[in-house]
Amino acid sequence: MLSILIPTYNYPISALVASLHRVLDNFDLAYEIQCLEDGSQLYVEENKAACDSYDHTLHIISEENKGRINSRKRLAQNAKYDWLLFLDADVEISNDDFIKTYSDYFDKSKEAIYGGCSYASEQPETSQLLRWKYGKAYEEVNSSVRNKTPYKSIVSANFLIKKHTFQHIISEIKNEGYGYDVFIGALMKEHKTKVHHIDNPVLHTGLDENSEYLAKVEKSVETNYRLLNEQKINTTQNSLLKLFKSLKRLGMVRIVSGMFNTFRQPIKRHLLGNSPNVKLLQFYKLGYLCAISLDKK
């Protein structure tokens, strides 16, 4: 009935696997858990021991790091069941009805169910503040809001999807990198995938350091520009790309790029500082997108 799939890279999953079994043991459901080490160098033996200590739990090791897209493709291919629940390794489950809530949608007409994610209420260390603030502001969103633009709020840390739907969508993604959640949302919109958002969040605990997260943001923007330039994102609900298209129509890309290049370093210092403003991060994304669009001409 349910395959729970966890791509893992240098992260401990013992607590996540234990919590999944805790909520599954009191629930009559055919299931499996598969964890794929994507070229990990850390926690491999610890993760293997955790998986081996439970029934219906498989630990797979890939010696080569191939990225999350390929990891998910492989896990889906190996999955026994028709419903796939993808979880990131760096999440926690605190709700005992987590699996039960998802199972309520097995017999409904939806093809993909997004449970959402949450962040700790207490601020983390300053070195992780940017990722936490962005998550609180833009990812910890009630389902009633997410369902207004269902293809926009595609956060891949926690979602349930039919196996054939996932394989159909993911087969159109040929490359690896950050930023593919936007592409997946665009593909789902294009294929009219029946997406529904619910309030069944996981707690995202694996926060990036500020500099690491900002580097990922830049990589994500680069990926989205490439996909847009290749006309692979023809329809999207993503606010950044929609705004960029509007700026192009108005002939304002060069102006925004100029502002970004002028203030980039002060903005970057602020974002990496002890009180980052995530609205400024949104401008950073837009400015960076405008700048690279001109550089690549």
C-alpha positions as CSV (number, residue, x, y, z in Angstrom):
1,M,0.0,0.0,0.0
2,L,2.7,2.6,1.0
3,S,6.4,2.9,0.2
4,I,8.1,5.5,2.4
5,L,11.2,6.7,0.6
6,I,14.1,8.7,2.2
7,P,17.0,9.9,0.1
8,T,19.9,10.5,2.5
9,Y,23.3,12.3,2.2
10,N,25.6,12.6,5.2
11,Y,22.8,12.8,7.7
12,P,21.7,10.6,10.6
13,I,18.3,9.0,10.1
14,S,18.0,6.8,13.2
15,A,15.5,9.0,14.9
16,L,13.4,9.5,11.8
17,V,13.2,5.7,11.1
18,A,12.3,5.1,14.8
19,S,9.5,7.7,14.7
20,L,8.1,6.2,11.5
21,H,7.9,2.8,13.0
22,R,6.4,4.2,16.2
23,V,3.4,5.6,14.2
24,L,3.2,2.6,11.9
25,D,3.2,-0.1,14.6
26,N,-0.2,0.9,15.8
27,F,-1.7,1.2,12.3
28,D,-2.8,-1.7,10.2
29,L,-1.1,-0.9,6.9
30,A,1.1,-2.7,4.4
31,Y,4.2,-0.6,4.1
32,E,7.9,-0.5,3.5
33,I,10.7,2.0,4.3
34,Q,13.6,2.5,1.9
35,C,16.5,4.7,2.7
36,L,19.1,5.4,0.0
37,E,22.6,6.7,0.9
38,D,23.5,9.0,-2.0
39,G,27.3,8.7,-1.9
40,S,27.3,9.4,1.9
41,Q,30.6,9.4,3.8
42,L,29.1,10.1,7.2
43,Y,26.6,8.1,9.3
44,V,26.4,5.2,6.9
45,E,27.0,2.4,9.4
46,E,24.8,4.1,12.0
47,N,22.0,4.4,9.5
48,K,22.4,0.9,8.3
49,A,22.2,-0.5,11.8
50,A,19.0,1.6,12.5
51,C,17.3,0.2,9.3
52,D,18.4,-3.3,9.9
53,S,16.9,-3.3,13.4
54,Y,13.3,-3.0,11.9
55,D,11.2,-5.2,9.7
56,H,10.1,-3.8,6.3
57,T,13.0,-1.4,6.2
58,L,15.7,-1.4,3.6
59,H,19.0,0.5,3.6
60,I,20.5,1.0,0.2
61,I,24.0,2.4,-0.5
62,S,25.0,4.2,-3.6
63,E,28.8,4.7,-3.6
64,E,28.5,7.6,-6.0
65,N,26.7,10.9,-5.2
66,K,24.1,11.3,-8.0
67,G,21.9,13.9,-6.4
68,R,18.3,14.0,-5.1
69,I,16.5,13.7,-8.4
70,N,18.3,10.5,-9.3
71,S,18.0,9.1,-5.8
72,R,14.2,9.7,-5.9
73,K,14.0,8.0,-9.4
74,R,15.8,5.0,-8.1
75,L,13.8,4.8,-4.9
76,A,10.5,5.0,-6.9
77,Q,11.7,2.4,-9.3
78,N,12.5,0.0,-6.4
79,A,9.2,0.8,-4.5
80,K,6.8,-2.1,-4.0
81,Y,3.6,-0.1,-3.6
82,D,1.5,2.3,-5.6
83,W,1.6,5.2,-3.1
84,L,5.0,6.8,-2.4
85,L,5.7,9.0,0.6
86,F,8.9,11.0,0.1
87,L,10.6,12.5,3.2
88,D,13.8,14.4,3.4
89,A,16.3,12.9,5.8
90,D,16.5,16.1,7.9
91,V,12.9,16.2,9.2
92,E,11.2,15.0,12.3
93,I,7.8,13.5,12.9
94,S,6.0,14.4,16.1
95,N,2.4,13.7,15.1
96,D,1.2,10.2,15.9
97,D,-1.5,10.5,13.2
98,F,1.0,11.4,10.5
99,I,0.6,8.3,8.4
100,K,-3.1,7.9,9.2
101,T,-3.7,11.5,7.9
102,Y,-2.1,10.7,4.6
103,S,-3.8,7.3,4.4
104,D,-7.2,9.1,4.4
105,Y,-6.4,10.2,0.8
106,F,-5.6,6.7,-0.6
107,D,-9.1,6.3,-1.9
108,K,-9.7,9.8,-3.1
109,S,-9.2,11.2,-6.6
110,K,-6.0,13.2,-5.8
111,E,-2.6,12.2,-7.3
112,A,-0.2,14.2,-5.1
113,I,-0.7,15.3,-1.5
114,Y,1.6,17.8,0.1
115,G,1.6,17.8,3.9
116,G,3.8,20.9,4.4
117,C,6.6,21.6,6.8
118,S,7.2,23.6,10.0
119,Y,10.1,25.1,11.8
120,A,11.0,25.3,15.4
121,S,9.5,28.3,17.2
122,E,12.8,29.3,18.9
123,Q,15.4,31.0,16.8
124,P,18.5,28.9,16.0
125,E,22.0,30.1,16.2
126,T,22.8,33.2,14.2
127,S,24.8,31.1,11.7
128,Q,21.5,29.3,10.7
129,L,19.1,32.2,11.0
130,L,18.7,33.0,7.3
131,R,17.4,29.5,6.4
132,W,15.1,29.4,9.5
133,K,13.6,32.9,8.8
134,Y,12.9,32.0,5.2
135,G,11.3,28.7,6.2
136,K,9.1,30.4,8.7
137,A,8.0,33.1,6.3
138,Y,7.6,31.2,3.0
139,E,7.4,27.5,3.7
140,E,5.5,27.2,7.0
141,V,2.2,28.0,5.3
142,N,-1.4,26.8,6.1
143,S,-2.9,24.4,3.6
144,S,-5.8,26.8,2.9
145,V,-3.3,29.3,1.5
146,R,-1.3,26.7,-0.4
147,N,-4.3,25.3,-2.1
148,K,-5.1,28.7,-3.7
149,T,-2.0,28.2,-5.8
150,P,-1.3,24.5,-5.5
151,Y,1.5,24.3,-8.1
152,K,3.4,27.1,-6.4
153,S,3.8,25.6,-2.9
154,I,5.7,22.5,-4.0
155,V,8.1,21.6,-1.1
156,S,9.6,18.2,-1.6
157,A,10.5,17.5,2.0
158,N,7.2,15.8,2.7
159,F,4.7,14.6,0.0
160,L,2.6,11.7,-0.9
161,I,2.2,10.8,-4.6
162,K,1.0,8.0,-6.8
163,K,3.9,6.0,-8.2
164,H,2.9,6.3,-11.9
165,T,2.3,10.0,-11.5
166,F,5.7,10.6,-9.9
167,Q,7.5,8.5,-12.6
168,H,5.7,10.3,-15.4
169,I,6.6,13.7,-14.0
170,I,10.2,12.9,-12.9
171,S,11.0,11.3,-16.3
172,E,11.0,14.8,-17.8
173,I,13.8,16.0,-15.6
174,K,17.2,15.0,-17.0
175,N,19.6,17.0,-14.9
176,E,20.5,17.5,-11.2
177,G,20.8,20.6,-9.1
178,Y,18.9,22.9,-6.8
179,G,15.7,24.6,-7.8
180,Y,13.8,21.7,-9.4
181,D,10.8,22.0,-7.1
182,V,9.7,24.9,-9.3
183,F,10.1,22.8,-12.4
184,I,8.1,19.9,-10.8
185,G,5.3,22.4,-10.0
186,A,5.3,23.7,-13.6
187,L,5.2,20.1,-15.0
188,M,2.3,19.2,-12.6
189,K,0.4,22.3,-13.8
190,E,1.1,21.5,-17.4
191,H,-0.1,17.9,-17.0
192,K,-3.1,19.0,-14.8
193,T,-1.9,16.7,-12.0
194,K,-4.5,16.6,-9.2
195,V,-2.5,18.2,-6.4
196,H,-3.9,18.9,-2.9
197,H,-2.3,20.4,0.2
198,I,-3.1,19.4,3.7
199,D,-1.9,20.3,7.2
200,N,0.3,17.3,8.0
201,P,3.7,18.9,8.5
202,V,7.1,17.5,9.3
203,L,9.5,19.6,11.4
204,H,12.5,20.7,9.3
205,T,15.5,20.5,11.6
206,G,18.5,20.3,9.2
207,L,19.1,24.0,8.8
208,D,22.0,25.1,6.4
209,E,24.6,27.6,7.5
210,N,23.8,31.1,6.2
211,S,26.5,31.1,3.6
212,E,25.7,27.6,2.4
213,Y,22.1,28.4,2.1
214,L,22.7,31.6,0.1
215,A,25.0,29.6,-2.3
216,K,22.1,27.1,-2.7
217,V,19.7,30.0,-3.4
218,E,22.0,31.2,-6.2
219,K,22.2,27.7,-7.7
220,S,18.5,27.5,-7.6
221,V,18.0,30.8,-9.4
222,E,20.6,29.6,-12.0
223,T,18.6,26.4,-12.5
224,N,15.3,28.2,-12.9
225,Y,16.8,30.7,-15.4
226,R,18.2,27.8,-17.5
227,L,14.9,26.0,-17.5
228,L,13.1,29.2,-18.4
229,N,15.5,30.0,-21.1
230,E,15.2,26.5,-22.5
231,Q,11.4,27.1,-22.5
232,K,10.9,24.1,-20.2
233,I,8.9,26.2,-17.7
234,N,6.2,27.5,-20.0
235,T,3.6,27.8,-17.2
236,T,4.3,28.5,-13.6
237,Q,2.8,29.8,-10.4
238,N,6.2,30.7,-9.0
239,S,6.2,34.4,-7.9
240,L,9.9,35.0,-8.8
241,L,9.6,33.8,-12.4
242,K,6.3,35.6,-13.0
243,L,7.8,38.8,-11.7
244,F,10.9,38.3,-13.9
245,K,8.7,37.8,-17.0
246,S,6.8,41.0,-16.1
247,L,10.1,43.0,-15.9
248,K,11.1,41.6,-19.3
249,R,7.9,42.8,-20.8
250,L,8.3,46.2,-19.3
251,G,12.0,46.4,-20.3
252,M,13.2,46.8,-16.7
253,V,15.5,43.8,-16.4
254,R,18.6,46.0,-17.0
255,I,17.5,48.5,-14.4
256,V,16.9,45.9,-11.7
257,S,20.2,44.2,-12.6
258,G,22.1,47.5,-12.2
259,M,20.6,48.0,-8.8
260,F,21.5,44.5,-7.8
261,N,25.1,44.8,-8.9
262,T,25.5,48.1,-7.1
263,F,24.1,46.9,-3.8
264,R,24.9,43.1,-4.0
265,Q,27.8,43.1,-1.5
266,P,26.0,45.2,1.2
267,I,22.9,43.1,0.8
268,K,24.9,39.9,1.0
269,R,26.6,41.1,4.2
270,H,23.2,41.8,5.7
271,L,21.8,38.4,4.7
272,L,24.8,36.7,6.3
273,G,24.6,38.8,9.4
274,N,22.8,38.5,12.7
275,S,19.4,39.9,11.7
276,P,18.7,39.0,8.0
277,N,15.5,40.3,6.3
278,V,14.0,37.7,4.1
279,K,12.2,40.2,2.0
280,L,15.7,41.5,1.1
281,L,16.5,37.9,0.2
282,Q,13.6,37.9,-2.3
283,F,15.1,41.0,-3.9
284,Y,18.5,39.3,-4.0
285,K,16.9,36.4,-5.9
286,L,15.2,38.7,-8.4
287,G,18.3,40.8,-8.9
288,Y,20.5,37.8,-9.3
289,L,18.1,36.4,-11.9
290,C,18.1,39.7,-13.9
291,A,21.9,39.9,-13.7
292,I,22.5,36.3,-14.9
293,S,19.9,36.7,-17.7
294,L,22.0,39.6,-19.1
295,D,25.4,37.9,-18.5
296,K,24.3,34.8,-20.5
297,K,23.1,36.7,-23.6
